Amino acid sequence: MADETTQAIFNIMNGDSVLVPLLATFKGEPAIFTMRKVPPDSPRPYIWSYGDITNVPEESKDLRGKSVVRDIWIVADDTGDEDLVMGIANRVRDLFHRVTLTIGLGNRQTTALGPRVGESGDDITARIVTVEFVYQQS
């Protein structure tokens, strides 16, 4: 079972009518993966996000919460043209930048950074969007 942050990341991207047509299809669904490993037979372009980079308590006199940072990877075939991978990465950033999400017991304020260049190989190119979710409960 995915945690609330992972489920929210998936739902937001999977439900976006601009983003979904830009992605490959895997087993009849948009190629958005939130598990530990991307299936080796997955076509590109795909999106992958798994696990927290940081998960830090955020507390003050009146509020309790935490800050969770996640990377969202966008991976595409390296055709020499960066327009597709950048278009997907920019859309992902737009979906998560300065958004308030209500998940579980509290609100999540988000900030999205990037896209920045990810590790690329001979046949792939990648961009990374980093999203910070600030969970707050009063």
Backbone as JSON Lines, residues from 0, in Angstrom:
{"i":0,"aa":"M","n":[0.84,-1.18,0.0],"ca":[0.0,0.0,0.0],"c":[0.89,1.25,0.0]}
{"i":1,"aa":"A","n":[0.61,2.14,-0.92],"ca":[1.39,3.37,-1.02],"c":[1.03,4.32,0.12]}
{"i":2,"aa":"D","n":[2.02,5.09,0.57],"ca":[1.71,6.08,1.59],"c":[0.94,7.24,0.95]}
{"i":3,"aa":"E","n":[0.43,8.13,1.78],"ca":[-0.43,9.23,1.29],"c":[0.29,10.14,0.3]}
{"i":4,"aa":"T","n":[1.55,10.45,0.54],"ca":[2.3,11.33,-0.36],"c":[2.48,10.66,-1.72]}
{"i":5,"aa":"T","n":[2.88,9.4,-1.72],"ca":[3.06,8.67,-2.97],"c":[1.76,8.58,-3.74]}
{"i":6,"aa":"Q","n":[0.68,8.28,-3.05],"ca":[-0.62,8.18,-3.71],"c":[-1.04,9.52,-4.29]}
{"i":7,"aa":"A","n":[-0.8,10.61,-3.55],"ca":[-1.14,11.94,-4.06],"c":[-0.33,12.29,-5.3]}
{"i":8,"aa":"I","n":[0.97,11.99,-5.29],"ca":[1.82,12.25,-6.45],"c":[1.27,11.51,-7.67]}
{"i":9,"aa":"F","n":[0.96,10.24,-7.5],"ca":[0.43,9.45,-8.6],"c":[-0.9,10.01,-9.08]}
{"i":10,"aa":"N","n":[-1.83,10.26,-8.17],"ca":[-3.17,10.71,-8.55],"c":[-3.14,12.03,-9.31]}
{"i":11,"aa":"I","n":[-2.32,12.96,-8.85],"ca":[-2.25,14.27,-9.51],"c":[-1.74,14.11,-10.94]}
{"i":12,"aa":"M","n":[-0.67,13.36,-11.13],"ca":[-0.12,13.2,-12.47],"c":[-1.03,12.35,-13.36]}
{"i":13,"aa":"N","n":[-1.55,11.26,-12.83],"ca":[-2.4,10.36,-13.6],"c":[-3.71,11.03,-14.02]}
{"i":14,"aa":"G","n":[-4.15,12.02,-13.25],"ca":[-5.4,12.7,-13.55],"c":[-5.25,13.95,-14.41]}
{"i":15,"aa":"D","n":[-4.04,14.25,-14.86],"ca":[-3.82,15.48,-15.62],"c":[-3.95,15.23,-17.12]}
{"i":16,"aa":"S","n":[-4.92,15.89,-17.74],"ca":[-5.21,15.66,-19.16],"c":[-4.16,16.25,-20.09]}
{"i":17,"aa":"V","n":[-3.28,17.1,-19.6],"ca":[-2.18,17.62,-20.41],"c":[-0.98,16.67,-20.34]}
{"i":18,"aa":"L","n":[-0.68,16.17,-19.14],"ca":[0.5,15.33,-18.93],"c":[0.35,13.92,-19.51]}
{"i":19,"aa":"V","n":[-0.76,13.27,-19.24],"ca":[-0.94,11.86,-19.61],"c":[-0.68,11.58,-21.1]}
{"i":20,"aa":"P","n":[-1.17,12.4,-22.03],"ca":[-0.9,12.09,-23.45],"c":[0.57,12.21,-23.86]}
{"i":21,"aa":"L","n":[1.39,12.86,-23.04],"ca":[2.81,13.0,-23.34],"c":[3.61,11.75,-22.97]}
{"i":22,"aa":"L","n":[3.0,10.87,-22.18],"ca":[3.7,9.69,-21.66],"c":[3.4,8.45,-22.48]}
{"i":23,"aa":"A","n":[4.32,7.5,-22.41],"ca":[4.09,6.18,-23.0],"c":[2.99,5.48,-22.21]}
{"i":24,"aa":"T","n":[2.5,4.39,-22.75],"ca":[1.5,3.57,-22.09],"c":[2.15,2.24,-21.72]}
{"i":25,"aa":"F","n":[1.89,1.79,-20.49],"ca":[2.41,0.52,-20.0],"c":[1.25,-0.28,-19.44]}
{"i":26,"aa":"K","n":[0.97,-1.42,-20.03],"ca":[-0.15,-2.28,-19.62],"c":[-1.46,-1.5,-19.58]}
{"i":27,"aa":"G","n":[-1.67,-0.66,-20.59],"ca":[-2.91,0.07,-20.73],"c":[-3.04,1.32,-19.88]}
{"i":28,"aa":"E","n":[-2.02,1.67,-19.13],"ca":[-2.04,2.83,-18.24],"c":[-0.89,3.77,-18.58]}
{"i":29,"aa":"P","n":[-1.01,5.06,-18.21],"ca":[0.12,5.97,-18.42],"c":[1.36,5.47,-17.67]}
{"i":30,"aa":"A","n":[2.52,5.65,-18.24],"ca":[3.77,5.15,-17.67],"c":[4.23,6.06,-16.52]}
{"i":31,"aa":"I","n":[3.54,5.91,-15.38],"ca":[3.86,6.62,-14.15],"c":[4.12,5.54,-13.1]}
{"i":32,"aa":"F","n":[5.33,5.52,-12.57],"ca":[5.72,4.45,-11.65],"c":[6.09,5.03,-10.29]}
{"i":33,"aa":"T","n":[5.52,4.41,-9.23],"ca":[5.82,4.83,-7.86],"c":[6.3,3.65,-7.03]}
{"i":34,"aa":"M","n":[6.86,2.65,-7.71],"ca":[7.41,1.52,-7.01],"c":[8.93,1.6,-7.04]}
{"i":35,"aa":"R","n":[9.58,0.71,-6.31],"ca":[11.04,0.79,-6.15],"c":[11.78,0.75,-7.48]}
{"i":36,"aa":"K","n":[11.38,-0.12,-8.39],"ca":[12.06,-0.25,-9.68],"c":[11.07,-0.1,-10.82]}
{"i":37,"aa":"V","n":[11.5,0.57,-11.86],"ca":[10.71,0.69,-13.08],"c":[10.79,-0.66,-13.81]}
{"i":38,"aa":"P","n":[9.66,-1.18,-14.3],"ca":[9.73,-2.44,-15.04],"c":[10.7,-2.31,-16.22]}
{"i":39,"aa":"P","n":[11.57,-3.3,-16.42],"ca":[12.58,-3.19,-17.48],"c":[12.01,-3.08,-18.88]}
{"i":40,"aa":"D","n":[10.77,-3.54,-19.09],"ca":[10.17,-3.48,-20.41],"c":[9.28,-2.25,-20.59]}
{"i":41,"aa":"S","n":[9.38,-1.3,-19.67],"ca":[8.57,-0.09,-19.78],"c":[9.04,0.78,-20.94]}
{"i":42,"aa":"P","n":[8.11,1.23,-21.77],"ca":[8.49,2.15,-22.84],"c":[8.72,3.55,-22.27]}
{"i":43,"aa":"R","n":[9.42,4.37,-23.02],"ca":[9.66,5.77,-22.64],"c":[8.85,6.67,-23.56]}
{"i":44,"aa":"P","n":[8.5,7.85,-23.1],"ca":[8.86,8.48,-21.83],"c":[7.99,7.98,-20.67]}
{"i":45,"aa":"Y","n":[8.64,7.95,-19.5],"ca":[7.92,7.58,-18.29],"c":[8.32,8.49,-17.15]}
{"i":46,"aa":"I","n":[7.53,8.43,-16.08],"ca":[7.8,9.18,-14.86],"c":[8.0,8.16,-13.75]}
{"i":47,"aa":"W","n":[8.98,8.45,-12.88],"ca":[9.27,7.57,-11.75],"c":[9.53,8.39,-10.5]}
{"i":48,"aa":"S","n":[8.89,8.01,-9.4],"ca":[9.13,8.63,-8.1],"c":[8.95,7.57,-7.03]}
{"i":49,"aa":"Y","n":[9.97,7.45,-6.18],"ca":[9.89,6.43,-5.12],"c":[10.65,6.9,-3.9]}
{"i":50,"aa":"G","n":[9.99,6.94,-2.78],"ca":[10.63,7.19,-1.5],"c":[11.01,8.64,-1.24]}
{"i":51,"aa":"D","n":[11.14,8.95,0.03],"ca":[11.49,10.3,0.46],"c":[13.0,10.52,0.34]}
{"i":52,"aa":"I","n":[13.37,11.73,-0.06],"ca":[14.77,12.14,0.03],"c":[15.03,12.6,1.46]}
{"i":53,"aa":"T","n":[14.13,13.42,1.98],"ca":[14.18,13.81,3.4],"c":[12.78,13.77,3.96]}
{"i":54,"aa":"N","n":[12.7,13.6,5.28],"ca":[11.44,13.59,6.01],"c":[11.78,14.16,7.39]}
{"i":55,"aa":"V","n":[11.51,15.48,7.57],"ca":[11.98,16.2,8.74],"c":[10.8,16.8,9.5]}
{"i":56,"aa":"P","n":[10.77,16.65,10.83],"ca":[9.7,17.3,11.6],"c":[9.76,18.82,11.47]}
{"i":57,"aa":"E","n":[8.59,19.44,11.36],"ca":[8.46,20.89,11.32],"c":[7.48,21.26,12.42]}
{"i":58,"aa":"E","n":[7.98,21.84,13.5],"ca":[7.1,22.16,14.62],"c":[7.33,23.58,15.07]}
{"i":59,"aa":"S","n":[6.23,24.2,15.52],"ca":[6.3,25.53,16.11],"c":[5.38,25.54,17.32]}
{"i":60,"aa":"K","n":[5.2,26.71,17.89],"ca":[4.34,26.83,19.07],"c":[2.91,26.4,18.77]}
{"i":61,"aa":"D","n":[2.42,26.73,17.55],"ca":[1.03,26.49,17.21],"c":[0.79,25.35,16.22]}
{"i":62,"aa":"L","n":[1.83,24.9,15.56],"ca":[1.65,23.9,14.51],"c":[2.59,22.72,14.69]}
{"i":63,"aa":"R","n":[2.13,21.58,14.22],"ca":[2.97,20.4,14.14],"c":[2.89,19.9,12.7]}
{"i":64,"aa":"G","n":[3.97,19.35,12.25],"ca":[3.98,18.83,10.9],"c":[5.33,18.28,10.53]}
{"i":65,"aa":"K","n":[5.55,18.2,9.23],"ca":[6.83,17.71,8.74],"c":[7.01,18.19,7.32]}
{"i":66,"aa":"S","n":[8.24,18.14,6.88],"ca":[8.6,18.48,5.51],"c":[9.1,17.21,4.84]}
{"i":67,"aa":"V","n":[8.47,16.84,3.73],"ca":[8.87,15.65,2.98],"c":[9.31,16.11,1.6]}
{"i":68,"aa":"V","n":[10.51,15.7,1.19],"ca":[11.04,16.05,-0.13],"c":[11.12,14.8,-0.98]}
{"i":69,"aa":"R","n":[10.61,14.9,-2.2],"ca":[10.62,13.8,-3.15],"c":[11.17,14.27,-4.49]}
{"i":70,"aa":"D","n":[11.87,13.4,-5.18],"ca":[12.27,13.63,-6.57],"c":[11.3,12.91,-7.49]}
{"i":71,"aa":"I","n":[10.96,13.58,-8.58],"ca":[10.15,12.99,-9.63],"c":[11.01,12.99,-10.9]}
{"i":72,"aa":"W","n":[11.33,11.8,-11.38],"ca":[12.19,11.64,-12.55],"c":[11.34,11.53,-13.81]}
{"i":73,"aa":"I","n":[11.77,12.21,-14.84],"ca":[11.17,12.11,-16.16],"c":[12.25,11.52,-17.07]}
{"i":74,"aa":"V","n":[11.98,10.38,-17.67],"ca":[12.97,9.67,-18.48],"c":[12.4,9.47,-19.89]}
{"i":75,"aa":"A","n":[13.21,9.84,-20.89],"ca":[12.79,9.71,-22.28],"c":[13.94,9.19,-23.13]}
{"i":76,"aa":"D","n":[13.61,8.75,-24.33],"ca":[14.64,8.36,-25.29],"c":[15.46,9.59,-25.66]}
{"i":77,"aa":"D","n":[16.77,9.42,-25.77],"ca":[17.64,10.52,-26.19],"c":[17.69,10.56,-27.71]}
{"i":78,"aa":"T","n":[16.9,11.46,-28.27],"ca":[16.83,11.61,-29.72],"c":[17.64,12.82,-30.17]}
{"i":79,"aa":"G","n":[18.25,13.53,-29.22],"ca":[18.95,14.75,-29.54],"c":[18.07,15.98,-29.42]}
{"i":80,"aa":"D","n":[16.77,15.76,-29.26],"ca":[15.81,16.85,-29.11],"c":[15.27,16.8,-27.68]}
{"i":81,"aa":"E","n":[15.52,17.86,-26.92],"ca":[15.13,17.89,-25.51],"c":[13.71,18.41,-25.28]}
{"i":82,"aa":"D","n":[12.99,18.78,-26.32],"ca":[11.67,19.4,-26.15],"c":[10.69,18.5,-25.4]}
{"i":83,"aa":"L","n":[10.63,17.22,-25.73],"ca":[9.66,16.33,-25.08],"c":[9.95,16.18,-23.6]}
{"i":84,"aa":"V","n":[11.19,15.82,-23.24],"ca":[11.52,15.61,-21.83],"c":[11.36,16.91,-21.04]}
{"i":85,"aa":"M","n":[11.71,18.04,-21.63],"ca":[11.54,19.32,-20.94],"c":[10.07,19.69,-20.81]}
{"i":86,"aa":"G","n":[9.28,19.41,-21.84],"ca":[7.85,19.69,-21.76],"c":[7.17,18.91,-20.66]}
{"i":87,"aa":"I","n":[7.52,17.62,-20.54],"ca":[6.96,16.79,-19.47],"c":[7.42,17.3,-18.11]}
{"i":88,"aa":"A","n":[8.71,17.58,-17.99],"ca":[9.26,18.05,-16.71],"c":[8.64,19.38,-16.29]}
{"i":89,"aa":"N","n":[8.48,20.29,-17.22],"ca":[7.85,21.58,-16.89],"c":[6.41,21.4,-16.47]}
{"i":90,"aa":"R","n":[5.69,20.47,-17.1],"ca":[4.3,20.22,-16.71],"c":[4.24,19.64,-15.29]}
{"i":91,"aa":"V","n":[5.15,18.71,-14.99],"ca":[5.19,18.14,-13.64],"c":[5.47,19.24,-12.61]}
{"i":92,"aa":"R","n":[6.44,20.1,-12.91],"ca":[6.72,21.21,-11.99],"c":[5.47,22.08,-11.79]}
{"i":93,"aa":"D","n":[4.8,22.42,-12.88],"ca":[3.59,23.25,-12.78],"c":[2.5,22.59,-11.95]}
{"i":94,"aa":"L","n":[2.37,21.27,-12.04],"ca":[1.34,20.56,-11.28],"c":[1.58,20.62,-9.78]}
{"i":95,"aa":"F","n":[2.85,20.73,-9.36],"ca":[3.16,20.66,-7.94],"c":[3.65,21.96,-7.32]}
{"i":96,"aa":"H","n":[3.85,23.01,-8.1],"ca":[4.4,24.23,-7.53],"c":[3.3,25.1,-6.9]}
{"i":97,"aa":"R","n":[3.5,25.41,-5.62],"ca":[2.6,26.27,-4.85],"c":[1.16,25.77,-4.86]}
{"i":98,"aa":"V","n":[1.01,24.5,-4.55],"ca":[-0.3,23.87,-4.5],"c":[-0.6,23.51,-3.05]}
{"i":99,"aa":"T","n":[-1.85,23.61,-2.64],"ca":[-2.28,23.14,-1.34],"c":[-3.06,21.86,-1.53]}
{"i":100,"aa":"L","n":[-2.6,20.79,-0.93],"ca":[-3.28,19.5,-1.02],"c":[-3.87,19.16,0.34]}
{"i":101,"aa":"T","n":[-5.06,18.62,0.36],"ca":[-5.63,18.1,1.6],"c":[-5.57,16.59,1.53]}
{"i":102,"aa":"I","n":[-4.69,16.04,2.36],"ca":[-4.48,14.6,2.37],"c":[-4.53,14.15,3.83]}
{"i":103,"aa":"G","n":[-5.33,13.16,4.1],"ca":[-5.4,12.65,5.47],"c":[-5.89,13.72,6.43]}
{"i":104,"aa":"L","n":[-5.1,13.97,7.47],"ca":[-5.52,14.86,8.53],"c":[-5.11,16.32,8.36]}
{"i":105,"aa":"G","n":[-4.3,16.63,7.36],"ca":[-3.81,18.0,7.29],"c":[-3.62,18.49,5.87]}
{"i":106,"aa":"N","n":[-3.2,19.75,5.78],"ca":[-2.91,20.37,4.5],"c":[-1.44,20.19,4.16]}
{"i":107,"aa":"R","n":[-1.2,20.07,2.88],"ca":[0.17,19.97,2.39],"c":[0.41,21.12,1.44]}
{"i":108,"aa":"Q","n":[1.32,21.99,1.82],"ca":[1.77,23.05,0.93],"c":[2.93,22.5,0.13]}
{"i":109,"aa":"T","n":[2.98,22.78,-1.15],"ca":[4.05,22.24,-1.96],"c":[4.88,23.34,-2.61]}
{"i":110,"aa":"T","n":[6.12,23.01,-2.87],"ca":[7.02,23.84,-3.66],"c":[7.76,22.9,-4.6]}
{"i":111,"aa":"A","n":[7.81,23.25,-5.88],"ca":[8.5,22.4,-6.86],"c":[9.71,23.15,-7.4]}
{"i":112,"aa":"L","n":[10.83,22.45,-7.48],"ca":[12.07,23.01,-7.99],"c":[12.51,22.23,-9.22]}
{"i":113,"aa":"G","n":[13.13,22.92,-10.14],"ca":[13.65,22.27,-11.34],"c":[12.86,22.68,-12.55]}
{"i":114,"aa":"P","n":[13.01,21.93,-13.6],"ca":[13.72,20.67,-13.7],"c":[15.23,20.85,-13.8]}
{"i":115,"aa":"R","n":[15.93,19.84,-13.28],"ca":[17.38,19.8,-13.42],"c":[17.74,18.53,-14.19]}
{"i":116,"aa":"V","n":[18.94,18.5,-14.71],"ca":[19.38,17.37,-15.51],"c":[19.62,16.17,-14.61]}
{"i":117,"aa":"G","n":[19.09,15.02,-15.0],"ca":[19.34,13.77,-14.3],"c":[20.41,12.99,-15.04]}
{"i":118,"aa":"E","n":[20.84,11.89,-14.44],"ca":[21.83,11.05,-15.11],"c":[21.24,10.53,-16.42]}
{"i":119,"aa":"S","n":[22.02,10.64,-17.46],"ca":[21.59,10.15,-18.76],"c":[22.6,9.15,-19.29]}
{"i":120,"aa":"G","n":[22.13,8.28,-20.16],"ca":[23.01,7.29,-20.77],"c":[23.08,7.53,-22.27]}
{"i":121,"aa":"D","n":[23.58,6.53,-22.97],"ca":[23.72,6.65,-24.42],"c":[22.37,6.79,-25.12]}
{"i":122,"aa":"D","n":[21.34,6.17,-24.55],"ca":[20.05,6.18,-25.24],"c":[18.92,6.84,-24.46]}
{"i":123,"aa":"I","n":[19.22,7.41,-23.27],"ca":[18.16,8.07,-22.5],"c":[18.59,9.47,-22.09]}
{"i":124,"aa":"T","n":[17.58,10.28,-21.83],"ca":[17.8,11.59,-21.23],"c":[16.81,11.72,-20.08]}
{"i":125,"aa":"A","n":[17.2,12.41,-19.03],"ca":[16.34,12.49,-17.85],"c":[16.37,13.89,-17.25]}
{"i":126,"aa":"R","n":[15.25,14.26,-16.65],"ca":[15.13,15.49,-15.89],"c":[14.51,15.13,-14.55]}
{"i":127,"aa":"I","n":[14.82,15.94,-13.54],"ca":[14.31,15.7,-12.19],"c":[13.61,16.95,-11.69]}
{"i":128,"aa":"V","n":[12.41,16.78,-11.18],"ca":[11.68,17.83,-10.48],"c":[11.64,17.43,-9.02]}
{"i":129,"aa":"T","n":[12.08,18.32,-8.14],"ca":[12.08,18.05,-6.71],"c":[10.9,18.78,-6.08]}
{"i":130,"aa":"V","n":[10.1,18.05,-5.32],"ca":[8.91,18.61,-4.7],"c":[9.02,18.49,-3.19]}
{"i":131,"aa":"E","n":[8.78,19.61,-2.51],"ca":[8.72,19.6,-1.05],"c":[7.25,19.7,-0.63]}
{"i":132,"aa":"F","n":[6.82,18.76,0.2],"ca":[5.48,18.76,0.77],"c":[5.62,19.15,2.24]}
{"i":133,"aa":"V","n":[4.99,20.24,2.65],"ca":[5.02,20.65,4.05],"c":[3.66,20.3,4.65]}
{"i":134,"aa":"Y","n":[3.67,19.32,5.56],"ca":[2.46,18.84,6.21],"c":[2.23,19.66,7.48]}
{"i":135,"aa":"Q","n":[1.0,20.14,7.65],"ca":[0.71,20.96,8.83],"c":[-0.58,20.49,9.49]}
{"i":136,"aa":"Q","n":[-0.5,20.37,10.81],"ca":[-1.68,20.12,11.63],"c":[-1.66,21.13,12.77]}
{"i":137,"aa":"S","n":[-2.8,21.75,13.02],"ca":[-2.84,22.73,14.13],"c":[-3.28,22.06,15.4]}
